[in-house]
Amino acid sequence: MSEKNEQELPPKTCTIEKLVTNKRDVEKVLAGMKSATRRNGRYADVGEIMVLDDQRFIVEQVYQQTLGELTDEIVAREGYTTVEEYKQSILSSHPGMPWLPEMTVWVHEFQFAAE
């Protein structure tokens, strides 16, 4: 288990079924281009299974991170090539949302789960 997950996690604020719902994001996950997603709340526990289009994905890590910590390498797991591209995608999906480097989000990392 990762050091990031050794901390006690607070209760979930939503369900895993709502972790990845955007059509473009679902397509990226299914194509193997997306293996992480960031949310304002905690949507899943480590070991929980997310099902997309009858494909199963296991949540491997859940931890907090600030937007200021993002790098191009990190957002590659989100399916983007640069932080700026990721930022513009998020802001277009959430009109009026500020992009603050100190804003904390929950990171959910997952991978394809063999049956």
Protein Blocks (a to p, Z undefined) as FASTA:
>chain_A
ZZklmpccdddfbdfklmpmcfklmmmmmnopaccdcdfbdfbdehiacdeehiacddfb
dcdddfklpcfklmmmnopabfklmmmmmmmmmghiacdfklccdddddddddZZ
